[in-house]
Amino acid sequence: MSDSVRRPWIVGVSGASGTPYAASVIRALLAAGEDVDLVVSRASRLTLLDETGHPFRDAHWREDLRRWLARGADGTPDAYDVAVPEPGGPEAAAERAAERAAGKAAGGTVRYWPAGDLAAGPSSGSYPARGMIVVPASTASVAGIALGLSKDLLQRTASVTLKERRPLVVAVRETPLGGQTLRHMVTLDDAGAVVLPASPAFYAGAAHIQELVDFVAGRALDALGVPHDLYRRWEGELGGAQRQS
């Protein structure tokens, strides 16, 4: 495939609690120079409003996304300086590819698709996507993807990702887990998806809620093979985090 063809990672945000996880993943993808296609479910808009105090609107998605990504996990506004660039045409894509090949920093771009648009690009297997991450993934989205329901664009895109044998990471955010959800998770694993519970670890020496969020986001990006520096990796040395703090 030509370098001028945009090949994004698709980020699906479902209605589970955990919108800071999605923000961390998107920021890291853009910082790594990866393009992002964003699908925000109808239910997740309510969660976003509840957890951030701000809406997410189709007509103002770029403004709303920028405000969301700038917000820290502790609620601090403008904790991050984040740009939300548009994809541009083939020439712009070729220029970014050349910059990356030359080792220069080239931030990724963002394209937004409404969850009700089942004719959107990612609904087809011929759309040139790298793969998908659903973060956070609600039990309803887990069930819909496992059963192949395709009730909205998020579920449809996840089904397409599986049938095309592309990477799919499902960052489940629920506790405790019921038997039906556990069975759906096994179905997703059998289908080739990576089931990644939003379960932060503490060996990295986290002292702030953002570091716990970034650990989960970093593990999700590890599963996609995207480089990042979101957390301190285990190096086989007990107490290493305390000595480095």
ZIZIBEL-V721286 format. One record per backbone hydrogen bond with DSSP energy under -1.0 kcal/mol. NH is the residue of the N-H (numbers start at 0). CO is the residue of the C=O. Records with the same first field share a line. If there is no record, write none. Layout:
NH = CO / CO
This chain:
4 = 1
8 = 34
9 = 130
10 = 36
11 = 132
12 = 38
13 = 135
20 = 17
22 = 18
23 = 19
24 = 20
25 = 21
26 = 22
27 = 23
28 = 24
29 = 25
30 = 26
31 = 27
32 = 29
33 = 28
35 = 108
36 = 8
37 = 110
38 = 10
40 = 12
46 = 42
47 = 43
48 = 44
49 = 45
50 = 46
51 = 47
52 = 48
60 = 57
63 = 59
64 = 60
65 = 61
66 = 62
67 = 63
68 = 64
69 = 65
71 = 75
74 = 71
78 = 69
79 = 69
92 = 88
93 = 89
94 = 90
95 = 91
96 = 92
97 = 93
98 = 94
99 = 95
100 = 96
101 = 97
102 = 99
103 = 98
107 = 29
109 = 84
110 = 35
112 = 37
116 = 113
117 = 115
119 = 116
122 = 119
123 = 120
126 = 123
128 = 126
129 = 7
131 = 166
132 = 9
133 = 168
134 = 11
136 = 170
141 = 137
142 = 138
143 = 139
144 = 140
145 = 141
146 = 142
148 = 143
152 = 114
155 = 151
156 = 152
157 = 153
158 = 154
159 = 155
160 = 156
161 = 157
162 = 158
163 = 159
164 = 161
165 = 160
168 = 131
169 = 193
170 = 133
171 = 169
172 = 136
181 = 177
182 = 178
183 = 179
184 = 180
185 = 181
186 = 182
187 = 183
188 = 184
189 = 185
190 = 186
191 = 188
192 = 187
193 = 167
195 = 169
197 = 171
198 = 196
204 = 201
211 = 207
212 = 208
213 = 209
214 = 210
215 = 211
216 = 212
217 = 213
218 = 214
219 = 215
220 = 216
221 = 217
222 = 218
225 = 220
239 = 236
242 = 238
243 = 239
